[in-house]
Each structure stands twice: as structure tokens, then as C-alpha cells.
Amino acid sequence: MLCTTTSPLNSFGSPWPDLNDGLFYSDAVSTTSDSGLTLIHFYSSKYKNSAPLQGWLQRIHNGQITIDGEVVKEPKAILRDGMELVYHRLPWREPDAPYLLQVLYEDDDMIALNKPAGLQVLPGGLFQQRTVLMQLQWRASKGSSSLETQGSHPVPVHRLGRGTSGILLCAKTKVAKTSLAAFFAEGTSLIGDSSNANMEQSKRRKISKIYRALVNGILKQDKIIIKQPIGTTRYPGVAKGLYVASASGKPALSKVEVLERDSQLNQTLVQVEIESGRPHQIRIHLSFIGHPLLGDPLYDVGGQPMCFDSEHEDESFAEDGGYERPAKPVPGDCGYYLHAHQLVLSHPTTNEQVIKITASLPPILRTQAETEELM
């Protein structure tokens, strides 16, 4: 049975408070590696990606660290086995972000949202509260929907970049979360295996994702299959490494189809179906073939960052002791045009119903014919 949804059911969202609640990070001192270290050595070495040495000294002097519940302002305090450490990151005003979310599909097991560009999905970096996850949790706590049913567990099961708009699938139960995560993982695992059995299995994938994107330049071919692996490299401001096109990376596959060419503006509107789910895959793959997304501040021709100086480390720190925001572009920066337009999947608990979800296109990502039809 096929269930198709093209119009939003409703919208929800609460305005963001001026300041978030701050964060608490707990650690336990272990005999093998931490006992005998000074407090400043422990934090400046274990969490050097959070703040430089002088930043951690400031945090200690501010009384933001406790040992066994007592504030300690002495950086040279000696740690002993079994001590409990807590660092309090003070509340801060997060960067502006939209908060309204459209509901495209909802049942007892899952909810599909239309995420606006500029809203982060999960907590990370400067965005700890202004996220899709927080709006889902607030919605559940208000009891405004069936998210309040027993066993509900509203969480996104995949990511969209902060600058990407469109369909975001979320699970409302642990069973659905496990099943949907398996759908996404299965599609990714089939990439790189060209056997006939896996090719046939790929055609029967339980989830399919189609995006719209606007790229620089004119693509000459009507259809392109990109099989460039994606890996990581060191990059300032990205602690775990920046995802880039890399021969030693993990397999990734994108199917690109040209929808409309605009020679006057030197840009091309494309549809992209991804059969794997590597981070920033579409941005990397299209830039790899020489056509970065229009407005992308990070990725350039070749699937590499525009600015690349991985060895430079800035020891300056912000008011809260942490590193200053990187001067170079980072993955969460917006400005590009990418929209998760359609998603087709088997129902995560029954497997009997096929659901097709469509998120309406931003005007800039419509073809001329689609624009005329709406008018």
C-alpha cells in the first residue's frame, strides 16, 4: 500500500530563550592515567579542543570547576583516584536560528519534519539548545501530540546540515528508531560492493532520498553518477576532522540529474539521489566534479575546503575561555542551496506500507515550469 503526503499537516515550535541553560561536564579521576595530575594539566590536555591553556586557567579562576562538589580555584590542585570533577559551562546566547517546524507526516512510530535552513538538528558547538531535538522535546513535554504516548522517544534518525532544508525523519519509539537507523545503514553498507546480488538488493532499498540543489557552472551531462570516497582531514575549528573527497575514505554514491540550465547566470539546477549517507556528501560530491553548490562558503572544486591551513592553531580565547569562532568557514556555515525534497520508505514497524513524503521546494530550487504551474 502506498501512502503519499505532499502538504504540511501542521506546524509547531517555541521561541528560543535569550540564554540557554549552560552545560555541565562530569569526569571521574582514574588511577591509571589521571591520579597525580594537576587540575589545569587534566583539563588543558584532555580537553584541548575546548579551550587553550589560558582559557582553562580563566575557567578555573572563575570557579566553574568543582571537585567532589566543592569549587576549586587552584589550578595546581592535585587530583586523586576516585575524585569527581564537574566543569560548568556558563549559559550563553546562541546564534540566531529559526524555530518553526512543519509536520509533513506523523503516526505513532515516526514523524517527518520540514526543517528550515539555519536550524541545527542535534546539539553541537555553539548550538546546544537551538536545535530540532530541543523543539521535539519541548513539544513532547507539552503533550501537544501523540509523542506523549507510552514509550515515545522523539529523536532524529539522520542528520541534515544546518544550512540544508527539507525532510528530516524522526523516530517516536525505540523500536522505530532501531528500524529506521537500520534502513539508513543498510543503504550505506551496499555502496562499494558491485556484486549482482548487492545491485539487486540496492534496487529494493527500504529508504530512498532525493534532494534539489543549485550549483555553480553548467553541467554538460544530463546524468552523472559520482562514486568518490569521502574521508576526513585535519582542519581548524573542526575537532574530529573535516569531511572531504579522499581516495582513502569510505565509499559514497550520488546520482545527479540535470533539471534546468541557466547559461545567463552560469548555474544549474539538479536533482540528487544519494544511496549512501556520508556527512556533507552532496556538497562534497558536486564540488568534486567541479560544480560546488551556489553559495557554499566551505567546499571548492575538487571536494576540498576553499581555505586550508590545517597546521595553524590559534591560542586566543573568547569571553567564556573557549576558542574564538574560527575565521575560516566551517561545515555548519550556511549560504548554499540544498533541499531534502522527497523521501520514500517502508514503514519501520509494519514493513507493509510504503510512504512517500514530499517537502515543498524553496522558490530558488524550482524549475521554471514548476514556478509557472504554482502561479
C-alpha positions in Angstrom: 0.0 0.0 0.0 1.3 3.5 -0.9 0.7 6.5 1.3 1.6 9.9 -0.2 1.9 13.2 1.6 2.7 16.5 -0.1 1.1 19.2 2.2 2.1 20.0 5.7 -0.2 18.7 8.4 0.6 21.5 10.9 3.5 23.5 12.4 5.0 23.8 15.8 7.8 25.5 17.6 8.6 27.6 20.7 10.7 30.8 20.5 14.2 30.4 21.9 15.1 31.9 25.3 17.7 34.7 25.2 20.2 32.5 27.0 20.5 28.7 27.1 20.9 26.7 30.4 24.6 26.2 30.1 26.2 22.8 30.4 27.7 20.5 33.0 30.5 18.1 32.1 31.4 15.4 34.6 34.7 13.3 34.9 35.9 10.7 37.3 39.7 10.6 38.2 41.1 7.1 37.4 44.2 5.6 39.0 45.9 4.6 35.7 46.1 7.9 33.9 44.7 10.9 35.9 45.7 10.4 39.5 48.6 12.8 40.4 47.9 15.3 37.7 47.2 18.9 38.5 43.7 20.3 37.8 45.0 22.5 35.0 47.0 19.7 33.4 44.0 17.4 33.4 41.7 19.9 31.6 44.2 21.5 29.2 45.4 18.2 28.0 42.2 16.1 28.0 40.1 18.9 26.5 42.5 20.9 24.5 39.9 21.1 21.7 37.6 23.0 24.0 39.9 25.8 25.1 43.6 26.8 25.1 45.6 26.7 28.3 44.9 30.3 29.3 41.2 29.7 28.7 41.1 26.8 31.1 43.0 28.9 33.7 40.3 31.5 33.4 37.6 28.9 33.9 39.3 27.6 37.0 39.8 31.1 38.4 36.1 31.8 37.7 35.0 28.9 39.9 33.5 26.9 37.1 35.1 23.6 38.2 34.2 21.6 41.3 36.0 18.6 42.9 33.6 16.3 44.8 31.1 19.1 44.9 33.4 21.9 46.1 34.5 24.8 44.0 38.3 24.7 43.4 40.1 27.8 42.1 43.7 26.5 42.4 45.0 25.3 39.0 47.8 23.3 40.7 45.4 21.3 42.9 46.5 17.6 42.8 43.9 15.0 41.6 43.5 11.7 43.4 41.9 8.5 42.4 38.1 8.5 42.7 37.6 12.3 42.7 34.5 13.6 40.8 35.1 16.6 38.6 32.4 18.8 37.1 33.0 21.7 34.7 30.1 24.2 34.4 30.0 25.9 31.0 28.1 29.1 31.7 24.9 30.0 29.9 25.3 31.9 26.6 23.3 33.4 23.8 23.3 31.1 20.9 23.4 32.4 17.3 20.1 33.3 15.7 18.2 30.3 14.3 14.6 29.7 13.1 12.3 27.6 15.4 9.1 26.7 13.5 8.9 23.2 12.0 6.3 21.9 9.6 4.9 18.4 10.2 4.8 16.5 6.9 3.8 13.1 8.2 3.1 11.6 11.6 1.9 8.4 13.1 2.5 6.5 16.4 6.0 5.4 15.3 7.6 8.4 13.5 7.3 12.0 12.5 8.7 13.6 9.3 9.5 17.3 9.6 10.3 20.1 7.1 13.4 21.6 8.6 14.2 25.2 7.7 17.7 26.2 6.6 19.7 27.7 9.5 18.4 25.3 12.2 20.8 22.6 13.6 19.5 19.1 14.1 21.4 17.9 17.1 23.4 19.8 19.8 27.0 20.7 19.0 29.3 23.7 19.2 27.6 26.9 19.8 24.2 25.3 19.3 23.2 23.3 22.4 19.6 24.4 22.8 18.6 25.9 19.4 18.1 22.5 17.7 15.4 20.4 16.2 15.9 17.9 19.0 15.1 20.5 21.7 11.9 21.6 19.8 10.8 17.9 19.7 11.4 17.5 23.4 9.5 20.7 24.2 6.6 19.5 22.1 6.6 16.2 23.9 6.7 17.8 27.3 3.7 20.0 26.5 1.7 16.9 25.4 0.6 18.6 22.2 0.7 15.4 20.2 0.9 11.6 20.3 4.6 12.0 21.2 3.3 11.7 24.8 2.2 8.1 24.3 3.9 5.5 26.4 7.4 4.6 25.1 7.6 7.6 22.9 11.2 8.7 22.1 11.2 11.6 19.6 14.7 11.8 18.1 16.1 12.5 14.6 17.4 9.3 13.0 19.7 11.0 10.5 21.2 14.5 10.0 20.8 17.4 7.7 23.4 20.1 7.5 22.4 23.3 9.3 22.2 25.1 6.0 20.1 22.3 4.4 16.4 22.5 4.4 13.8 19.8 3.8 12.7 16.4 5.1 14.0 15.2 8.5 12.8 11.8 9.7 12.4 11.3 13.4 11.5 8.2 15.5 8.9 8.4 18.3 9.6 4.9 19.7 12.8 2.9 20.4 11.6 0.2 18.0 11.1 2.6 15.2 14.4 4.3 15.9 16.2 1.0 15.6 14.4 0.0 12.4 14.9 3.4 10.7 18.6 3.5 11.7 19.0 0.1 10.1 17.3 1.3 6.9 19.8 4.2 6.5 22.8 1.9 7.5 21.7 -0.8 5.0 21.8 1.7 2.1 25.2 2.9 3.0 26.7 -0.6 3.5 25.7 -1.6 0.0 28.0 1.1 -1.6 31.3 -0.3 -2.8 30.1 -3.8 -3.5 29.4 -4.2 -7.2 28.2 -7.8 -7.0 25.0 -8.7 -8.8 23.4 -9.7 -5.5 24.0 -6.4 -3.9 23.0 -4.5 -7.0 19.6 -6.2 -6.9 19.4 -5.6 -3.2 20.2 -1.9 -3.7 17.1 -1.7 -6.0 15.0 -2.9 -3.2 16.3 -0.4 -0.6 13.8 0.4 2.2 14.6 4.1 2.0 15.3 6.5 -0.8 16.3 10.2 -0.5 16.1 12.8 -3.3 17.5 16.3 -3.0 17.4 19.5 -5.0 20.5 21.6 -5.3 21.7 24.7 -7.2 25.3 24.5 -8.4 27.8 26.8 -9.9 28.5 26.4 -13.6 26.8 24.5 -16.4 26.8 20.7 -16.2 27.2 19.3 -19.7 26.0 15.8 -19.0 22.3 15.2 -18.3 23.0 12.4 -15.8 26.1 11.7 -13.7 27.0 9.0 -11.2 29.6 10.1 -8.6 31.4 7.3 -6.7 34.1 9.4 -4.9 35.0 8.1 -1.4 34.7 10.5 1.5 37.2 10.7 4.4 38.4 13.3 6.9 41.4 15.7 7.2 42.6 18.0 9.9 41.0 21.4 9.7 41.0 24.4 12.2 37.8 24.6 14.2 36.7 21.1 13.4 37.9 18.8 16.3 37.1 15.4 14.7 38.3 16.4 11.2 36.7 17.9 8.1 34.9 15.6 5.7 36.4 15.9 2.2 36.9 13.9 -1.0 39.6 11.4 -0.2 40.8 8.3 -2.1 41.3 6.6 1.2 37.9 7.5 2.5 34.7 5.4 2.8 32.6 4.6 -0.3 29.8 7.0 -1.3 27.5 7.2 -4.3 25.4 10.1 -5.6 23.2 10.0 -8.7 22.9 13.5 -10.3 20.3 14.5 -12.9 20.2 18.0 -14.5 16.8 19.6 -14.3 17.5 23.1 -15.7 20.5 25.0 -17.0 20.8 28.8 -16.8 23.6 29.9 -19.0 23.0 33.6 -18.3 23.6 33.1 -14.5 26.0 30.3 -15.1 24.3 27.9 -12.8 22.5 24.5 -13.0 19.5 23.1 -11.0 20.0 19.4 -10.3 18.3 16.5 -8.6 20.5 14.3 -6.5 19.6 10.8 -5.2 22.1 9.5 -2.6 22.5 5.8 -1.9 24.8 6.4 1.0 24.7 8.9 3.8 28.2 10.3 4.3 28.4 13.7 6.1 28.1 16.6 3.6 28.1 14.1 0.8 26.2 16.1 -1.8 28.3 19.3 -1.1 31.5 17.3 -1.4 30.5 15.2 -4.5 29.2 18.2 -6.6 32.3 20.2 -5.7 34.5 17.2 -6.5 33.2 17.2 -10.2 33.8 20.9 -10.5 30.4 22.3 -9.6 30.2 23.4 -5.9 26.8 24.4 -4.5 26.0 28.0 -5.2 26.8 30.0 -2.1 28.7 27.2 -0.4 31.2 29.0 1.8 33.3 25.9 2.5 33.7 23.4 -0.3 35.5 24.3 -3.5 36.3 22.5 -6.8 37.8 19.0 -6.0 35.8 18.4 -2.9 38.3 20.3 -0.7 37.9 23.4 1.5 38.5 26.8 0.0 40.8 27.8 2.8 43.2 25.1 4.0 45.7 25.6 6.8 45.4 22.6 9.0 48.6 23.2 11.0 47.7 26.7 12.3 46.5 26.8 15.9 45.0 30.0 17.4 45.6 30.3 21.1 43.4 33.3 21.6 40.2 32.7 23.5 36.7 34.1 23.8 35.0 35.6 26.8 34.0 32.1 28.2 37.5 30.8 27.9 36.9 28.7 24.8 38.5 29.2 21.4 37.3 32.2 19.3 35.0 31.3 16.5 37.2 30.1 13.6 37.9 32.8 11.0 37.7 30.2 8.2 34.4 28.6 7.1 33.2 25.5 9.0 30.7 22.8 7.9 27.8 24.5 9.8 28.0 27.7 7.9 25.0 28.4 5.7 24.5 30.2 2.4 24.2 27.2 -0.1 21.0 25.9 -1.7 20.3 22.3 -0.8 16.9 20.8 0.0 15.8 17.3 1.0 12.8 17.2 -1.3 11.4 13.6 -1.4 11.8 10.6 0.8 10.3 7.1 0.1 10.5 4.4 2.7 8.9 1.2 4.0 7.1 1.7 7.3 9.5 1.0 10.1 7.3 -1.3 12.2 4.8 -2.9 9.7 7.1 -3.0 6.6 3.9 -3.3 4.6 3.1 0.3 3.9 5.3 2.4 1.5 5.3 6.1 2.4 6.3 8.9 0.0 6.9 12.2 1.7 7.5 15.5 -0.2 8.7 18.8 1.2 7.7 21.8 -0.9 10.6 23.5 -2.7 12.0 26.9 -1.9 11.4 29.2 -4.9 15.0 29.3 -5.9 15.1 25.5 -6.3 12.0 25.2 -8.6 12.2 24.8 -12.3 10.6 27.4 -14.5 7.8 25.0 -15.3 7.1 24.3 -11.6 7.1 28.1 -10.9 4.6 28.7 -13.7 2.4 25.8 -12.5 2.2 27.3 -9.0 1.3 30.7 -10.4 
